[in-house]
Amino acid sequence: MEETKKFTLNELSKFNGKNGNLAYVGYKGKVYDVTESSQWSDGDHLGHEAGKDLTEQMEIAPHADEVMERFKTVGTLTP
């Protein structure tokens, strides 16, 4: 069984989608890879930045939680 990678907020911040970095976002304790999404250009999606926990920001998003299920889970977010 593959071990799940654990990310701190500091570690997650390195995956900001800029300068060739992968683009990861945190949401409800999980970390998702949004690198290949056409909706995330250079680590940005309508003002939301990769490399951050988007849990609070998603509360006002025009779409439901299910949108995150489209992306590969790459780990968990630790406090």
MARBA-3410 file (N, C-alpha, C, O; in Angstrom, 1 decimal):
79
0.8,-1.2,0.0,0.0,0.0,0.0,0.9,1.2,0.0,1.8,1.4,0.8 ~ 0.6,2.2,-0.9,1.4,3.4,-1.0,1.1,4.4,0.1,-0.1,4.6,0.5 ~ 2.2,4.9,0.7,2.0,5.9,1.8,1.6,7.2,1.2,2.1,7.7,0.2 ~ 0.7,7.9,1.9,0.2,9.2,1.5,1.2,10.3,1.9,1.6,10.3,3.1 ~ 1.6,11.1,1.0,2.5,12.2,1.3,1.7,13.2,2.2,0.6,13.5,2.0
2.4,13.7,3.2,1.8,14.7,4.1,2.5,16.0,3.9,3.7,16.1,3.8 ~ 1.7,17.1,3.7,2.2,18.4,3.4,1.8,19.4,4.5,0.7,19.4,5.0 ~ 2.8,20.2,4.9,2.5,21.3,5.8,2.1,22.4,4.8,2.3,22.3,3.6 ~ 1.6,23.5,5.4,1.3,24.7,4.5,2.6,25.2,3.9,2.5,25.7,2.7 ~ 3.7,25.2,4.6,5.0,25.7,4.1,5.4,24.8,2.9,5.8,25.3,1.8
5.3,23.5,3.0,5.6,22.6,1.9,4.7,22.8,0.7,5.2,22.8,-0.4 ~ 3.4,22.9,1.0,2.4,23.1,-0.1,2.7,24.4,-0.9,2.5,24.4,-2.1 ~ 3.2,25.4,-0.2,3.5,26.7,-0.9,4.5,26.6,-2.0,4.6,27.4,-2.9 ~ 5.4,25.6,-2.0,6.4,25.3,-3.0,5.8,24.9,-4.3,6.4,24.9,-5.4 ~ 4.5,24.4,-4.3,3.9,23.9,-5.4,2.9,24.9,-6.0,1.7,24.7,-6.0
3.4,26.0,-6.4,2.6,27.2,-6.7,2.3,27.3,-8.2,1.7,28.3,-8.7 ~ 2.8,26.4,-9.0,2.6,26.4,-10.5,3.4,27.4,-11.3,3.1,27.6,-12.4 ~ 4.3,28.1,-10.6,5.1,29.1,-11.3,6.5,28.6,-11.6,7.0,27.8,-10.9 ~ 7.1,29.1,-12.7,8.5,28.8,-13.1,8.7,27.3,-13.2,9.7,26.8,-12.8 ~ 7.7,26.6,-13.8,7.9,25.2,-14.0,7.5,24.3,-12.8,7.6,23.1,-12.9
7.1,24.9,-11.7,6.7,24.1,-10.5,5.3,23.5,-10.8,4.5,24.0,-11.5 ~ 5.1,22.3,-10.1,3.8,21.7,-10.2,2.8,22.6,-9.4,3.2,23.4,-8.6 ~ 1.5,22.5,-9.7,0.5,23.3,-9.0,-0.4,22.4,-8.2,-1.2,21.6,-8.7 ~ -0.3,22.5,-6.9,-1.1,21.8,-5.9,-1.9,22.7,-5.1,-1.5,23.9,-4.8 ~ -3.1,22.3,-4.7,-3.9,23.1,-3.8,-4.5,22.2,-2.7,-4.7,21.0,-2.9
-4.6,22.8,-1.5,-5.2,22.0,-0.4,-6.7,22.3,-0.4,-7.2,23.4,-0.7 ~ -7.5,21.3,0.1,-8.9,21.5,0.2,-9.4,20.4,1.2,-9.3,19.2,0.9 ~ -10.0,20.9,2.3,-10.6,20.0,3.3,-9.6,18.8,3.7,-10.1,17.7,3.8 ~ -8.4,19.2,3.9,-7.4,18.2,4.4,-6.7,17.4,3.4,-5.8,16.6,3.7 ~ -7.1,17.5,2.1,-6.4,16.8,1.1,-5.7,17.8,0.2,-6.0,19.0,0.1
-4.7,17.2,-0.5,-3.9,18.0,-1.5,-4.1,17.5,-2.9,-4.0,16.3,-3.1 ~ -4.5,18.4,-3.8,-4.8,18.0,-5.2,-3.9,18.6,-6.2,-3.4,19.7,-6.0 ~ -3.6,17.8,-7.2,-2.7,18.3,-8.3,-3.6,18.9,-9.4,-4.3,18.2,-10.1 ~ -3.4,20.2,-9.6,-4.2,20.9,-10.6,-3.3,21.4,-11.8,-3.7,22.2,-12.6 ~ -2.1,20.8,-11.8,-1.1,21.2,-12.8,-1.6,21.2,-14.2,-1.4,22.1,-15.0
-2.3,20.1,-14.6,-2.7,19.9,-16.0,-4.0,20.5,-16.4,-4.4,20.5,-17.5 ~ -4.7,21.2,-15.4,-6.0,21.7,-15.7,-5.9,23.0,-16.5,-5.1,23.9,-16.2 ~ -6.7,23.1,-17.5,-6.7,24.3,-18.3,-7.3,25.5,-17.6,-7.1,26.7,-18.0 ~ -7.9,25.2,-16.4,-8.5,26.3,-15.6,-7.4,26.9,-14.7,-7.7,28.0,-14.1 ~ -6.3,26.3,-14.6,-5.2,26.8,-13.7,-4.0,27.1,-14.6,-3.2,26.3,-15.0
-3.9,28.4,-14.9,-2.8,28.9,-15.8,-1.7,29.6,-14.9,-2.0,30.5,-14.2 ~ -0.5,29.1,-15.0,0.6,29.6,-14.2,0.3,29.7,-12.7,0.7,30.7,-12.0 ~ -0.4,28.7,-12.2,-0.7,28.6,-10.8,-1.8,29.5,-10.3,-2.0,29.8,-9.1 ~ -2.7,30.0,-11.3,-3.7,30.9,-10.9,-5.1,30.5,-11.5,-5.1,30.0,-12.7 ~ -6.1,30.5,-10.8,-7.5,30.2,-11.2,-8.4,31.3,-10.7,-8.9,31.3,-9.6
-8.7,32.3,-11.6,-9.6,33.4,-11.2,-9.2,34.0,-9.9,-10.1,34.4,-9.1 ~ -7.9,34.3,-9.7,-7.5,35.0,-8.5,-7.1,34.0,-7.4,-6.5,34.5,-6.4 ~ -7.4,32.8,-7.5,-7.0,31.8,-6.5,-5.6,31.3,-6.9,-5.4,31.0,-8.0 ~ -4.8,31.1,-5.9,-3.4,30.7,-6.1,-3.1,29.3,-5.7,-3.5,28.9,-4.7 ~ -2.4,28.6,-6.6,-1.9,27.3,-6.2,-0.9,27.4,-5.1,-0.3,28.5,-4.9
-0.7,26.3,-4.4,0.3,26.3,-3.3,-0.3,26.8,-2.0,0.4,27.0,-1.0 ~ -1.7,26.8,-2.0,-2.4,27.3,-0.8,-3.5,26.4,-0.4,-4.0,25.6,-1.3 ~ -4.0,26.5,0.8,-5.2,25.8,1.2,-6.4,26.6,0.8,-6.6,27.8,1.2 ~ -7.3,26.1,-0.1,-8.4,26.8,-0.6,-9.7,26.5,0.1,-10.8,26.9,-0.4 ~ -9.7,25.8,1.2,-10.9,25.4,1.9,-11.8,26.6,2.1,-13.0,26.5,1.8
-11.4,27.7,2.7,-12.2,28.8,3.0,-12.7,29.5,1.7,-13.9,29.9,1.6 ~ -11.8,29.6,0.8,-12.2,30.3,-0.5,-13.2,29.5,-1.2,-14.1,30.1,-1.9 ~ -13.2,28.2,-1.1,-14.2,27.4,-1.8,-15.6,27.6,-1.3,-16.6,27.2,-2.0 ~ -15.8,28.1,-0.1,-17.1,28.3,0.5,-17.9,29.3,-0.4,-19.2,29.2,-0.4 ~ -17.3,30.2,-1.1,-18.0,31.1,-1.9,-17.9,30.8,-3.4,-18.3,31.6,-4.3
-17.3,29.7,-3.7,-17.1,29.3,-5.2,-18.5,29.0,-5.8,-19.4,28.6,-5.2 ~ -18.6,29.3,-7.1,-19.8,29.0,-7.8,-20.0,27.6,-8.2,-21.0,27.3,-8.9 ~ -19.2,26.7,-7.7,-19.3,25.3,-8.0,-19.2,24.5,-6.7,-18.8,25.0,-5.7 ~ -19.6,23.2,-6.8,-19.7,22.4,-5.6,-18.4,21.7,-5.3,-17.4,21.7,-6.1 ~ -18.3,21.0,-4.2,-17.1,20.3,-3.8,-16.7,19.2,-4.8,-15.5,18.9,-5.0
-17.6,18.7,-5.6,-17.4,17.7,-6.5,-16.3,18.0,-7.6,-15.7,17.2,-8.2 ~ -16.1,19.3,-7.8,-15.1,19.8,-8.8,-13.7,19.3,-8.4,-12.9,19.1,-9.3 ~ -13.5,19.2,-7.1,-12.1,18.7,-6.7,-11.9,17.3,-7.0,-10.7,16.8,-7.1 ~ -13.0,16.5,-7.1,-12.8,15.1,-7.4,-12.3,14.8,-8.8,-11.8,13.7,-9.1 ~ -12.2,15.8,-9.6,-11.7,15.7,-11.0,-10.1,15.6,-11.0,-9.5,15.1,-11.9
-9.6,16.0,-9.9,-8.1,16.1,-9.8,-7.5,15.0,-8.9,-8.2,14.4,-8.1 ~ -6.3,14.6,-9.2,-5.6,13.5,-8.5,-5.3,14.0,-7.1,-4.7,15.1,-7.0 ~ -5.6,13.2,-6.1,-5.2,13.5,-4.8,-3.7,13.0,-4.6,-3.4,11.9,-4.9 ~ -2.9,13.9,-4.2,-1.4,13.6,-4.0,-1.0,13.5,-2.6,0.2,13.2,-2.3 ~ -1.9,13.8,-1.7,-1.5,13.8,-0.3,-2.5,14.4,0.6,-3.6,14.7,0.2
-2.1,14.6,1.9,-3.0,15.2,2.9,-2.3,16.4,3.4,-1.0,16.6,3.4 ~ -3.1,17.3,3.9,-2.6,18.6,4.5,-2.6,18.4,6.0,-3.6,18.1,6.6 ~ -1.4,18.7,6.6,-1.3,18.6,8.1,-1.2,20.0,8.7,-0.8,20.9,8.0 ~ -1.7,20.1,9.9,-1.7,21.4,10.5,-0.4,21.9,10.8,-0.2,23.0,11.4
END
